[in-house]
Amino acid sequence: MSGDGALERLRREGRIVIVGASLAGLRAAETLRKEGFTGSLTLIGDEPHEPYDRPPLSKQVLLGHASADHTELPRRHGLDVQWRLGVAAAGLDMAAGRVRLDDGDEVEYDRLLITTGVRARPWPHPAEAELDGVFVLRTRDDAARLQRRLAASPRRVLVIGAGFTGSEIASACRERGLPVTVAERGAAPLVGALGGVIGQVAAELQRAHGVDLRCGIMVTGLEGDSAGRLRRAHLSDGTSLDTDVAVVSLGATRNTEWLAGSGLGAGPRGIACDAGCRAFDVRGIVTDDIFVAGDVARSPHALFGYQFLSLEHWGNAVAQAATAAHNMISSSSERRPHLWVPAFWSSQFGVNIKSVGVPSLGEEVIVAQGSLADRRFTGVYGYQDRVIAAVSFDQTKWLAFYQRQIESGAPFPPEYSSVDRRTEGLRPVPADFPDPSLPTHGPTVTVSGYSPTDQRITFTPGRG
C-alpha cells in the first residue's frame, strides 16, 4: 500500500479518543461517523451521564417545568462509541499517544479531540462552600439539587454574581415567587458581558420584577448554624443578610489542569488551537493529531484581528466540534477553518436577550433601534471605527442584519438612517465595560491576545 493510501486508511480507521462527554464531544462523534470514520471511537466523561443540554438547567429545570433527568441531547446519527463515563482524564502522554484516567487506566489514541469545557467556579472558602444550602449551577446534578431546594420554598435565596447564569437563576426564583437578593461586585448585572449602558437596563429589569439587587457589593462570608446549615451572609458594606440558600455564580474555570506537564499549550485561558482546531504545544508549534473544540478552546478569528477567542456559547460548541471532527479525518487540502460568528442568547424576567459578535470588545455603543426606556431595543457596538457586535432585548429581527455588518467590517457608527428608531439624535456613548484587568464573571467571550502559549491569568475573588 502506498504512503498516501496508508495515511488515508489511518484517517478513516485508526483510534480516535474524545475527552469530554459534552455537547461538543457528542456532535464531534456524530460528525466523524457521518463523514465516514469507521475506526475505534472512545468518548471519556467525568460525569456518569451521557451528554445532555445545559441551557435548560437554569431555566426550565429550576422552574420545575422539566426534569434534569430529561435533558439528554438528541442523537442525530447512529453512533458506535465506547463510553467511558464517570471517570475523569488525569493526564496526557503526547509522545506515547495515551490519555491517563484517574482510575489508573490508560486509553491509546491515534488522534485526540479535547472537549472538556468548563466547570463552575466554586465559593473560594471550602468550609463555607460545604454548608448545607450553598450551591453552584453547572451540571445536571447541580440543577436537580437546586431545584429540589427551591421547591421547598426557602426564606430567601442569595445569588452571588449577576452574570447571565446568576441573572437567569434570579429570574427563576422570582417566577417561583421566592424572595431573592442578588449581590454583584460590578456596577450592574451583565456588565462584564454587555457593558454598563446595557447593564443599567438589566438592573432596572431585575428591580422591576422584585429582585433585591445590590451592586458594588461583595459577599465577604457565609455563616452556618451548629448543624452546618447556611443561615446568614455577610456583605462588604458591613451589613448581613439572613438566607438559607446561596447560589454561587462567579463564572467558570476551564478544565485544563489535567494537561499540566503534558507539553500542550493549555492554561487557565483554555487550550490554544489554530483556525482548523489543531492544538498548539507549549513551544507554539501546532500538533497534527490533537484537536480542540468548545468552551475549552482558544482559537484565532479573522473578524477580530486573528486574536485568540474563548467562547462559552452553545452554537460555537456545535460548529467548532463539526469543524474539528471534519479536519481530523481530512487531508490538509480538505480542511476548513472555524469562522463561526459568536452568538448568544438568554431568557430572563420575560425578556429575550440575544447578541452577535463580541460585545466585550466594544468601545462605544449606540441604540440603533427601539429605546432603552422601553427595554425593547437593539444596541450596536463599535471597535476601532467598525461594527463589532450587537445585542437585542426583545428585538431579534435585526440581529441577522447586524451579523452581516460585523462580517463585512461595516463602519461604526452606522452611516445609514435606521428604521424602528425612537430616540432621535442619539449619538454613540462609551459602552462602559469594567477594567479588563479586574476579575469578572461576566463575559461569555474572552479575547486573549496573540500568543498560543499565553498562560498568564489569575483569579482573585477576595471574599465574593
Residue pairs with C-beta under 8 A, 6 or more apart in sequence:
1 9
7 331
8 331
10 110
11 37
11 328
11 329
11 330
11 331
12 36
12 37
12 38
12 39
12 329
13 37
13 38
13 39
14 39
14 40
14 110
14 111
15 39
15 40
15 42
15 108
15 109
15 110
15 111
16 32
16 37
16 39
16 40
16 41
16 42
16 109
16 110
16 111
16 112
16 113
16 328
17 42
17 44
17 99
17 107
17 108
17 109
17 111
17 112
17 113
18 25
18 28
18 29
18 41
18 42
18 43
18 44
18 112
18 113
18 114
18 115
19 25
19 44
19 89
19 99
19 112
19 113
19 114
19 115
19 116
20 44
20 45
20 113
20 114
20 115
20 116
20 117
20 255
20 294
20 296
21 43
21 44
21 45
21 46
21 47
21 49
21 50
21 51
21 83
21 85
22 45
22 51
22 115
22 116
22 117
22 294
22 317
23 51
23 53
23 54
23 73
23 294
23 314
23 317
23 318
23 321
24 115
24 117
24 293
24 294
24 295
24 317
24 318
24 320
24 321
25 43
25 45
25 51
25 113
25 115
25 294
25 321
26 43
26 50
26 51
26 73
26 75
27 76
27 317
27 318
27 321
27 322
27 325
28 113
28 115
28 293
28 321
28 322
28 324
28 325
29 41
29 43
29 79
29 81
29 325
30 75
30 76
30 77
30 79
31 321
31 322
31 325
31 326
32 41
32 325
32 328
32 329
33 41
33 77
33 78
33 79
33 80
34 77
35 325
35 326
35 329
36 329
37 329
39 110
40 82
41 79
41 80
41 81
41 82
42 81
42 82
42 84
42 107
42 109
43 81
43 82
43 83
43 84
44 84
44 85
44 87
44 88
44 89
44 99
44 101
44 107
45 51
45 83
45 84
45 85
45 86
45 87
46 86
46 87
46 88
46 89
47 85
47 86
47 139
47 140
47 141
48 85
48 86
49 72
49 85
49 140
50 72
50 83
50 85
51 72
51 73
52 71
52 72
52 73
52 140
53 71
53 72
53 73
54 71
54 138
54 314
55 314
56 66
56 71
57 68
57 71
57 137
57 138
57 139
57 140
57 142
57 143
58 137
58 143
58 165
58 168
58 169
58 172
59 168
59 172
59 347
60 66
61 67
61 68
61 71
61 143
61 144
61 147
62 143
62 146
62 147
62 150
62 168
62 169
62 172
62 173
62 176
63 172
63 175
63 176
64 147
64 151
64 176
67 144
68 140
68 141
68 143
68 144
68 147
69 140
69 144
71 140
84 101
84 107
87 101
87 102
87 103
87 105
88 101
88 102
88 258
89 99
89 100
89 101
89 102
89 116
89 258
90 100
90 101
90 102
90 258
91 99
91 100
91 258
91 259
91 261
91 262
92 98
92 99
92 100
92 112
92 258
92 259
92 262
92 264
93 99
93 100
93 262
94 262
94 263
94 264
94 281
94 287
94 290
96 108
97 108
97 109
97 110
97 112
97 289
98 106
98 107
98 108
98 109
99 106
99 107
99 109
99 112
100 106
101 107
109 289
110 289
111 289
111 290
111 291
111 328
112 289
112 290
112 291
113 290
113 291
113 292
113 293
113 324
113 325
113 328
114 259
114 271
114 279
114 290
114 291
114 292
114 293
114 296
115 292
115 293
115 294
115 296
115 317
115 321
116 254
116 255
116 256
116 258
116 296
117 254
117 255
117 294
117 295
117 296
117 317
118 138
118 252
118 253
118 254
118 255
118 295
118 296
118 312
119 138
119 252
119 253
119 255
120 136
120 137
120 138
120 142
120 248
120 249
120 252
120 253
121 136
121 248
121 250
121 251
121 252
121 253
121 441
121 459
121 461
122 129
122 136
122 248
123 129
123 134
123 136
123 160
123 222
123 246
123 248
123 250
123 464
124 461
124 463
125 221
125 222
125 463
128 134
128 221
128 222
128 223
128 224
129 248
130 228
131 222
131 224
131 228
131 229
131 230
132 224
132 227
132 228
132 229
132 230
133 149
133 154
133 224
133 229
133 230
133 243
133 244
133 245
133 246
134 222
134 230
134 246
134 248
135 142
135 145
135 146
135 149
135 245
135 246
135 247
135 248
136 142
136 247
136 248
136 249
137 143
137 146
137 165
137 169
137 247
137 249
138 252
146 169
146 247
149 245
150 157
150 172
150 173
150 176
150 178
150 245
153 178
154 178
154 243
154 244
154 245
155 179
155 242
155 243
155 244
156 178
156 179
156 180
156 181
156 241
156 242
156 243
156 244
156 245
157 169
157 170
157 173
157 178
157 179
157 180
157 181
157 243
157 245
157 246
157 247
158 180
158 181
158 182
158 183
158 219
158 233
158 241
158 243
158 245
158 246
158 247
159 166
159 169
159 170
159 173
159 180
159 181
159 182
159 183
159 246
159 247
159 249
160 166
160 183
160 219
160 246
160 247
160 248
160 249
160 250
160 464
161 183
161 184
161 185
161 248
161 249
161 250
161 251
161 441
162 170
162 182
162 184
162 186
162 188
162 189
162 190
162 202
162 206
162 213
162 215
162 249
163 189
163 190
163 192
163 193
163 249
163 251
163 441
163 442
164 190
164 193
164 344
164 346
164 348
164 442
164 444
165 249
166 182
166 184
166 189
166 247
166 249
166 441
167 182
167 189
167 190
167 202
167 206
167 346
167 348
168 346
168 347
168 348
169 247
169 249
170 180
170 182
170 206
170 211
170 348
171 209
171 347
171 348
171 349
173 179
173 180
174 180
174 209
174 210
174 211
174 349
179 212
180 210
180 211
180 212
181 211
181 212
181 213
181 214
181 241
181 243
182 189
182 206
182 211
182 212
182 213
182 214
183 214
183 217
183 218
183 219
183 233
183 235
183 464
184 191
184 213
184 214
184 215
184 216
184 217
185 216
185 217
185 218
185 464
186 192
186 199
186 215
186 216
186 434
186 440
186 442
187 196
187 199
187 215
187 216
187 432
187 434
188 196
188 199
188 200
188 202
188 203
188 215
189 199
189 202
189 203
189 206
189 213
189 215
190 198
190 199
190 202
190 442
191 199
191 432
191 433
191 434
191 440
191 442
192 360
192 433
192 434
192 440
192 441
192 442
192 443
193 355
193 359
193 360
193 442
193 443
193 444
193 445
194 202
194 355
194 359
194 379
194 391
194 442
195 359
195 360
195 362
195 365
195 381
195 431
195 432
195 433
196 431
196 432
196 433
196 434
197 365
197 372
197 379
197 429
197 430
197 431
197 432
198 359
198 365
198 379
198 391
199 432
200 372
201 372
201 375
201 377
201 393
203 213
203 215
204 375
205 348
205 349
205 351
205 375
206 213
206 349
207 213
208 349
209 349
209 350
214 235
217 235
217 236
217 237
218 235
218 236
218 462
218 463
218 464
219 233
219 234
219 235
219 236
219 246
219 463
219 464
220 234
220 235
220 236
220 462
220 463
220 464
221 233
221 234
221 463
222 230
222 232
222 233
222 234
222 246
223 230
223 231
223 232
223 233
223 234
223 240
224 230
224 231
225 231
229 244
230 243
230 244
230 245
230 246
231 242
231 243
231 244
232 240
232 241
232 242
232 243
233 240
233 241
233 243
233 246
234 240
235 241
236 463
236 464
249 441
250 441
250 461
250 464
251 440
251 441
251 442
252 295
252 312
253 268
253 459
254 268
254 269
254 270
254 271
254 295
254 296
254 310
255 296
256 266
256 267
256 268
256 270
256 271
256 296
259 266
259 271
260 266
263 281
263 282
264 271
264 279
264 280
264 281
264 282
264 287
264 290
265 271
265 272
265 279
265 280
265 281
265 282
265 284
265 452
265 453
266 272
266 279
266 455
267 454
267 455
267 457
268 455
268 457
268 458
268 459
269 298
269 308
269 310
269 446
269 448
269 454
269 455
269 457
270 292
270 295
270 296
270 297
270 298
270 310
270 448
271 279
271 292
271 296
271 297
271 298
272 279
272 280
272 298
272 299
272 308
272 451
272 452
272 453
272 454
273 279
273 280
273 286
273 291
273 292
273 297
273 298
273 299
273 452
274 280
274 286
274 299
274 300
275 299
275 300
275 301
275 302
275 337
275 338
275 339
276 323
276 327
276 335
276 336
276 337
276 338
277 291
277 292
277 293
277 297
277 299
277 320
277 323
277 324
277 327
277 338
278 286
278 287
278 288
278 290
278 291
278 292
278 327
279 286
279 287
279 290
279 291
279 292
280 286
280 287
280 452
280 453
281 287
282 453
283 453
284 451
284 452
284 453
291 324
291 327
291 328
292 299
292 324
293 317
293 320
293 321
293 323
293 324
294 316
294 317
294 320
294 321
295 310
295 311
295 312
295 317
297 310
297 311
297 320
298 308
298 309
298 310
298 448
298 452
299 308
299 309
299 320
299 338
300 306
300 307
300 308
300 309
300 450
301 307
301 309
301 339
302 337
302 339
303 339
303 341
303 357
303 406
303 407
303 409
304 358
304 361
304 388
304 447
306 450
307 447
307 448
307 449
307 450
308 447
308 448
308 449
308 450
308 451
308 452
308 454
309 342
309 358
309 445
309 446
309 447
309 448
310 445
310 446
310 448
311 320
311 342
311 444
311 445
312 444
312 445
313 342
313 343
313 344
313 444
313 445
315 340
315 343
315 344
316 340
316 342
316 343
319 338
319 340
320 338
320 340
323 336
323 337
323 338
324 338
326 335
326 336
327 335
327 336
341 356
341 357
341 403
341 406
341 407
342 355
342 356
342 357
342 358
342 445
343 354
343 355
343 356
343 399
343 403
344 354
344 355
344 444
344 445
345 352
345 353
345 354
345 355
346 352
346 353
346 354
347 353
351 375
351 393
351 394
352 392
352 393
352 394
352 396
353 391
353 392
353 393
354 391
354 392
354 396
354 399
355 389
355 390
355 391
355 392
355 399
356 389
356 390
356 399
356 402
356 403
356 406
357 381
357 387
357 388
357 389
357 390
357 402
357 403
357 406
358 388
358 389
358 445
358 447
359 381
359 388
359 389
359 391
359 431
359 445
360 433
360 436
360 442
360 443
360 445
360 446
360 447
361 381
361 383
361 388
361 389
361 447
362 381
362 382
362 383
362 388
362 389
362 431
362 433
363 381
363 382
363 383
363 384
363 430
363 431
364 381
364 382
364 412
364 413
364 428
364 429
364 430
364 431
365 379
365 380
365 381
365 382
365 428
365 429
365 430
365 431
366 379
366 380
366 382
366 412
366 413
366 414
366 426
366 427
366 428
366 429
367 377
367 378
367 379
367 380
367 421
367 423
367 426
368 378
368 379
368 380
368 390
368 398
368 402
368 414
368 418
368 421
369 377
369 378
369 395
369 398
369 418
369 419
369 420
369 421
370 376
370 377
370 378
370 393
370 395
370 420
370 421
370 422
371 377
371 422
371 423
372 423
374 422
375 393
375 394
376 393
376 394
376 395
377 392
377 393
377 395
378 390
378 391
378 392
378 395
378 398
378 399
378 402
378 420
379 390
379 391
379 392
380 387
380 389
380 390
380 402
380 405
380 412
380 413
380 414
381 387
381 388
381 389
381 390
381 391
381 412
381 431
382 388
382 412
382 413
382 428
383 412
385 411
385 412
386 409
386 410
386 411
386 412
387 402
387 405
387 406
387 409
387 410
387 411
387 412
387 414
388 406
388 412
389 406
390 398
390 399
390 402
390 403
390 405
390 406
392 398
392 399
395 420
398 420
405 414
412 428
413 427
413 428
434 440
434 442
439 459
439 460
439 461
448 454
